[in-house]
Amino acid sequence: MAVKTITIDIEAYGLLARRKGDGRSFSDVIKEHFGRPLTAGELTARMRRDREAGRRMSDDALDAIDGVIRARTDDLVRYPSL
């Protein structure tokens, strides 16, 4: 894999370092933020992983989000034909 060296200020480095966590690279953090949008399933998987790492959302909140996602499959948005 090719790499490129960049220069960032201390404040930007601190922001990246806080988001990085263990086992992740700065490239992972940047791609996560600027890459393609997450699907709902990817988002909940990431939130569950963060939960296991001791961050934020309760299992009840994650289960509620999963329920909303599952309910969407029963009521798909339809675009009108033009």
Distance bins in CASP14 RR format, pairs under 12 A and 6 or more apart:
PFRMAT RR
TARGET T0000
AUTHOR 0000-0000-0000
RMODE 2
METHOD distances of the structure
MODEL  1
1 25 0 0 0 0 0 1 0 0 0 0 0
1 27 0 0 0 0 1 0 0 0 0 0 0
2 27 0 0 0 0 0 1 0 0 0 0 0
3 25 0 0 0 0 0 1 0 0 0 0 0
3 26 0 0 0 0 0 1 0 0 0 0 0
3 27 0 0 0 0 1 0 0 0 0 0 0
4 26 0 0 0 0 0 1 0 0 0 0 0
4 27 0 0 0 0 1 0 0 0 0 0 0
4 30 0 0 0 0 0 1 0 0 0 0 0
5 26 0 0 0 0 0 1 0 0 0 0 0
6 12 0 0 0 0 1 0 0 0 0 0 0
6 13 0 0 0 0 0 1 0 0 0 0 0
6 16 0 0 0 0 0 1 0 0 0 0 0
6 26 0 0 0 0 1 0 0 0 0 0 0
6 27 0 0 0 0 0 1 0 0 0 0 0
6 30 0 0 0 0 1 0 0 0 0 0 0
7 13 0 0 0 0 1 0 0 0 0 0 0
8 14 0 0 0 0 1 0 0 0 0 0 0
8 15 0 0 0 0 1 0 0 0 0 0 0
8 16 1 0 0 1 0 0 0 0 0 0 0
8 17 0 0 0 0 0 1 0 0 0 0 0
8 26 0 0 0 0 1 0 0 0 0 0 0
8 29 0 0 0 0 0 1 0 0 0 0 0
8 30 0 0 0 0 0 1 0 0 0 0 0
9 15 0 0 0 0 1 0 0 0 0 0 0
9 16 0 0 0 0 0 1 0 0 0 0 0
10 16 0 0 0 0 0 1 0 0 0 0 0
10 17 0 0 0 0 0 1 0 0 0 0 0
11 17 0 0 0 0 0 1 0 0 0 0 0
11 18 0 0 0 0 0 1 0 0 0 0 0
12 18 0 0 0 0 0 1 0 0 0 0 0
12 19 0 0 0 0 0 1 0 0 0 0 0
12 26 0 0 0 0 0 1 0 0 0 0 0
12 29 0 0 0 0 0 1 0 0 0 0 0
12 30 0 0 0 0 0 1 0 0 0 0 0
13 19 0 0 0 0 0 1 0 0 0 0 0
13 20 0 0 0 0 0 1 0 0 0 0 0
13 26 0 0 0 0 1 0 0 0 0 0 0
13 29 0 0 0 0 0 1 0 0 0 0 0
14 20 0 0 0 0 1 0 0 0 0 0 0
14 21 0 0 0 0 0 1 0 0 0 0 0
14 26 0 0 0 0 0 1 0 0 0 0 0
14 29 0 0 0 0 0 1 0 0 0 0 0
15 26 0 0 0 0 0 1 0 0 0 0 0
15 29 0 0 0 0 1 0 0 0 0 0 0
15 30 0 0 0 0 0 1 0 0 0 0 0
15 33 0 0 0 0 0 1 0 0 0 0 0
16 24 0 0 0 0 0 1 0 0 0 0 0
16 25 0 0 0 0 0 1 0 0 0 0 0
16 26 1 0 1 0 0 0 0 0 0 0 0
16 27 0 0 0 0 0 1 0 0 0 0 0
16 28 0 0 0 0 0 1 0 0 0 0 0
16 29 1 0 1 0 0 0 0 0 0 0 0
16 30 1 0 0 1 0 0 0 0 0 0 0
16 31 0 0 0 0 0 1 0 0 0 0 0
16 32 0 0 0 0 0 1 0 0 0 0 0
16 33 0 0 0 0 1 0 0 0 0 0 0
16 34 0 0 0 0 0 1 0 0 0 0 0
17 24 0 0 0 0 0 1 0 0 0 0 0
17 25 0 0 0 0 0 1 0 0 0 0 0
17 26 0 0 0 0 1 0 0 0 0 0 0
17 29 0 0 0 0 1 0 0 0 0 0 0
18 24 0 0 0 0 0 1 0 0 0 0 0
18 26 0 0 0 0 0 1 0 0 0 0 0
18 29 0 0 0 0 1 0 0 0 0 0 0
18 55 0 0 0 0 0 1 0 0 0 0 0
19 25 0 0 0 0 0 1 0 0 0 0 0
19 26 0 0 0 0 1 0 0 0 0 0 0
19 28 0 0 0 0 1 0 0 0 0 0 0
19 29 1 0 1 0 0 0 0 0 0 0 0
19 30 0 0 0 0 1 0 0 0 0 0 0
19 31 0 0 0 0 0 1 0 0 0 0 0
19 32 0 0 0 0 1 0 0 0 0 0 0
19 33 1 0 0 1 0 0 0 0 0 0 0
19 50 0 0 0 0 0 1 0 0 0 0 0
19 55 0 0 0 0 0 1 0 0 0 0 0
20 26 1 0 0 1 0 0 0 0 0 0 0
20 27 0 0 0 0 1 0 0 0 0 0 0
20 28 1 0 0 1 0 0 0 0 0 0 0
20 29 1 0 1 0 0 0 0 0 0 0 0
20 30 0 0 0 0 1 0 0 0 0 0 0
20 32 0 0 0 0 0 1 0 0 0 0 0
20 33 0 0 0 0 0 1 0 0 0 0 0
21 28 0 0 0 0 1 0 0 0 0 0 0
21 29 0 0 0 0 1 0 0 0 0 0 0
21 32 0 0 0 0 0 1 0 0 0 0 0
21 49 0 0 0 0 0 1 0 0 0 0 0
21 50 0 0 0 0 0 1 0 0 0 0 0
21 53 0 0 0 0 1 0 0 0 0 0 0
21 54 0 0 0 0 0 1 0 0 0 0 0
21 55 0 0 0 0 1 0 0 0 0 0 0
22 28 0 0 0 0 0 1 0 0 0 0 0
22 49 0 0 0 0 0 1 0 0 0 0 0
22 53 0 0 0 0 1 0 0 0 0 0 0
22 54 0 0 0 0 0 1 0 0 0 0 0
23 29 0 0 0 0 0 1 0 0 0 0 0
23 49 0 0 0 0 0 1 0 0 0 0 0
23 53 0 0 0 0 0 1 0 0 0 0 0
24 30 0 0 0 0 0 1 0 0 0 0 0
24 31 0 0 0 0 0 1 0 0 0 0 0
24 32 0 0 0 0 1 0 0 0 0 0 0
24 46 0 0 0 0 0 1 0 0 0 0 0
24 49 0 0 0 0 0 1 0 0 0 0 0
24 50 0 0 0 0 0 1 0 0 0 0 0
24 53 0 0 0 0 0 1 0 0 0 0 0
25 31 0 0 0 0 1 0 0 0 0 0 0
25 32 0 0 0 0 0 1 0 0 0 0 0
26 32 0 0 0 0 0 1 0 0 0 0 0
26 33 0 0 0 0 0 1 0 0 0 0 0
27 33 0 0 0 0 0 1 0 0 0 0 0
27 34 0 0 0 0 0 1 0 0 0 0 0
27 35 0 0 0 0 0 1 0 0 0 0 0
28 34 0 0 0 0 0 1 0 0 0 0 0
28 35 0 0 0 0 0 1 0 0 0 0 0
28 46 0 0 0 0 0 1 0 0 0 0 0
29 35 0 0 0 0 0 1 0 0 0 0 0
31 38 0 0 0 0 0 1 0 0 0 0 0
32 38 0 0 0 0 1 0 0 0 0 0 0
32 42 0 0 0 0 0 1 0 0 0 0 0
32 43 0 0 0 0 0 1 0 0 0 0 0
32 46 0 0 0 0 1 0 0 0 0 0 0
32 49 0 0 0 0 0 1 0 0 0 0 0
32 50 0 0 0 0 0 1 0 0 0 0 0
35 42 0 0 0 0 0 1 0 0 0 0 0
36 42 0 0 0 0 1 0 0 0 0 0 0
37 43 0 0 0 0 1 0 0 0 0 0 0
38 44 0 0 0 0 1 0 0 0 0 0 0
38 45 0 0 0 0 1 0 0 0 0 0 0
38 46 1 0 0 1 0 0 0 0 0 0 0
38 47 0 0 0 0 0 1 0 0 0 0 0
39 45 0 0 0 0 1 0 0 0 0 0 0
39 46 0 0 0 0 0 1 0 0 0 0 0
39 69 0 0 0 0 1 0 0 0 0 0 0
39 72 0 0 0 0 0 1 0 0 0 0 0
40 46 0 0 0 0 0 1 0 0 0 0 0
40 47 0 0 0 0 0 1 0 0 0 0 0
40 62 0 0 0 0 0 1 0 0 0 0 0
40 65 1 0 0 1 0 0 0 0 0 0 0
40 66 0 0 0 0 1 0 0 0 0 0 0
40 67 0 0 0 0 0 1 0 0 0 0 0
40 68 0 0 0 0 1 0 0 0 0 0 0
40 69 1 0 1 0 0 0 0 0 0 0 0
40 70 0 0 0 0 1 0 0 0 0 0 0
40 71 0 0 0 0 0 1 0 0 0 0 0
40 72 1 0 0 1 0 0 0 0 0 0 0
40 73 0 0 0 0 0 1 0 0 0 0 0
41 47 0 0 0 0 1 0 0 0 0 0 0
41 48 0 0 0 0 1 0 0 0 0 0 0
41 49 0 0 0 0 0 1 0 0 0 0 0
41 62 0 0 0 0 0 1 0 0 0 0 0
41 65 0 0 0 0 1 0 0 0 0 0 0
41 66 0 0 0 0 1 0 0 0 0 0 0
41 67 0 0 0 0 0 1 0 0 0 0 0
41 68 0 0 0 0 0 1 0 0 0 0 0
41 69 1 0 0 1 0 0 0 0 0 0 0
41 70 0 0 0 0 0 1 0 0 0 0 0
41 72 0 0 0 0 0 1 0 0 0 0 0
41 73 0 0 0 0 0 1 0 0 0 0 0
42 48 0 0 0 0 0 1 0 0 0 0 0
42 49 0 0 0 0 0 1 0 0 0 0 0
42 69 0 0 0 0 0 1 0 0 0 0 0
43 49 0 0 0 0 0 1 0 0 0 0 0
43 50 0 0 0 0 0 1 0 0 0 0 0
43 57 0 0 0 0 0 1 0 0 0 0 0
43 62 0 0 0 0 0 1 0 0 0 0 0
43 65 0 0 0 0 1 0 0 0 0 0 0
43 66 0 0 0 0 0 1 0 0 0 0 0
43 68 0 0 0 0 0 1 0 0 0 0 0
43 69 0 0 0 0 1 0 0 0 0 0 0
44 50 0 0 0 0 0 1 0 0 0 0 0
44 51 0 0 0 0 0 1 0 0 0 0 0
44 57 0 0 0 0 1 0 0 0 0 0 0
44 59 0 0 0 0 0 1 0 0 0 0 0
44 61 0 0 0 0 0 1 0 0 0 0 0
44 62 1 0 0 1 0 0 0 0 0 0 0
44 63 0 0 0 0 1 0 0 0 0 0 0
44 64 0 0 0 0 0 1 0 0 0 0 0
44 65 1 0 1 0 0 0 0 0 0 0 0
44 66 1 0 1 0 0 0 0 0 0 0 0
44 67 0 0 0 0 1 0 0 0 0 0 0
44 68 0 0 0 0 1 0 0 0 0 0 0
44 69 1 0 0 1 0 0 0 0 0 0 0
44 70 0 0 0 0 0 1 0 0 0 0 0
45 51 0 0 0 0 0 1 0 0 0 0 0
45 52 0 0 0 0 0 1 0 0 0 0 0
45 62 0 0 0 0 1 0 0 0 0 0 0
45 65 0 0 0 0 0 1 0 0 0 0 0
45 66 0 0 0 0 0 1 0 0 0 0 0
45 69 0 0 0 0 0 1 0 0 0 0 0
46 52 0 0 0 0 0 1 0 0 0 0 0
46 53 0 0 0 0 0 1 0 0 0 0 0
46 55 0 0 0 0 0 1 0 0 0 0 0
46 56 0 0 0 0 0 1 0 0 0 0 0
46 57 0 0 0 0 0 1 0 0 0 0 0
46 62 0 0 0 0 0 1 0 0 0 0 0
46 65 0 0 0 0 0 1 0 0 0 0 0
47 53 0 0 0 0 0 1 0 0 0 0 0
47 54 0 0 0 0 0 1 0 0 0 0 0
47 55 0 0 0 0 1 0 0 0 0 0 0
47 56 1 0 0 1 0 0 0 0 0 0 0
47 57 1 0 1 0 0 0 0 0 0 0 0
47 58 0 0 0 0 0 1 0 0 0 0 0
47 59 0 0 0 0 0 1 0 0 0 0 0
47 61 0 0 0 0 1 0 0 0 0 0 0
47 62 1 0 1 0 0 0 0 0 0 0 0
47 63 0 0 0 0 0 1 0 0 0 0 0
47 64 0 0 0 0 0 1 0 0 0 0 0
47 65 1 0 0 1 0 0 0 0 0 0 0
47 66 0 0 0 0 0 1 0 0 0 0 0
47 69 0 0 0 0 0 1 0 0 0 0 0
48 54 0 0 0 0 0 1 0 0 0 0 0
48 55 0 0 0 0 0 1 0 0 0 0 0
48 56 0 0 0 0 0 1 0 0 0 0 0
48 57 0 0 0 0 1 0 0 0 0 0 0
48 58 0 0 0 0 0 1 0 0 0 0 0
48 59 0 0 0 0 1 0 0 0 0 0 0
48 61 0 0 0 0 0 1 0 0 0 0 0
48 62 1 0 1 0 0 0 0 0 0 0 0
48 63 0 0 0 0 1 0 0 0 0 0 0
48 65 0 0 0 0 1 0 0 0 0 0 0
48 66 0 0 0 0 1 0 0 0 0 0 0
49 55 0 0 0 0 1 0 0 0 0 0 0
49 56 0 0 0 0 0 1 0 0 0 0 0
49 57 0 0 0 0 0 1 0 0 0 0 0
49 62 0 0 0 0 0 1 0 0 0 0 0
50 56 1 0 0 1 0 0 0 0 0 0 0
50 57 1 0 0 1 0 0 0 0 0 0 0
50 58 0 0 0 0 0 1 0 0 0 0 0
50 61 0 0 0 0 0 1 0 0 0 0 0
50 62 0 0 0 0 1 0 0 0 0 0 0
51 57 1 0 1 0 0 0 0 0 0 0 0
51 58 1 0 0 1 0 0 0 0 0 0 0
51 59 1 0 0 1 0 0 0 0 0 0 0
51 60 0 0 0 0 0 1 0 0 0 0 0
51 61 0 0 0 0 1 0 0 0 0 0 0
51 62 1 0 0 1 0 0 0 0 0 0 0
51 63 0 0 0 0 0 1 0 0 0 0 0
51 65 0 0 0 0 0 1 0 0 0 0 0
52 59 0 0 0 0 0 1 0 0 0 0 0
52 62 0 0 0 0 0 1 0 0 0 0 0
55 62 0 0 0 0 0 1 0 0 0 0 0
56 62 0 0 0 0 1 0 0 0 0 0 0
57 63 0 0 0 0 0 1 0 0 0 0 0
57 64 0 0 0 0 1 0 0 0 0 0 0
57 65 0 0 0 0 1 0 0 0 0 0 0
57 66 0 0 0 0 0 1 0 0 0 0 0
58 64 0 0 0 0 1 0 0 0 0 0 0
58 65 0 0 0 0 0 1 0 0 0 0 0
59 65 0 0 0 0 0 1 0 0 0 0 0
59 66 0 0 0 0 0 1 0 0 0 0 0
60 66 0 0 0 0 0 1 0 0 0 0 0
60 67 0 0 0 0 0 1 0 0 0 0 0
61 67 0 0 0 0 0 1 0 0 0 0 0
61 68 0 0 0 0 0 1 0 0 0 0 0
62 68 0 0 0 0 0 1 0 0 0 0 0
62 69 0 0 0 0 0 1 0 0 0 0 0
63 69 0 0 0 0 0 1 0 0 0 0 0
63 70 0 0 0 0 0 1 0 0 0 0 0
64 70 0 0 0 0 0 1 0 0 0 0 0
64 71 0 0 0 0 0 1 0 0 0 0 0
65 71 0 0 0 0 0 1 0 0 0 0 0
65 72 0 0 0 0 0 1 0 0 0 0 0
66 72 0 0 0 0 0 1 0 0 0 0 0
66 73 0 0 0 0 0 1 0 0 0 0 0
67 73 0 0 0 0 0 1 0 0 0 0 0
67 74 0 0 0 0 0 1 0 0 0 0 0
68 74 0 0 0 0 0 1 0 0 0 0 0
68 75 0 0 0 0 0 1 0 0 0 0 0
69 75 0 0 0 0 0 1 0 0 0 0 0
END
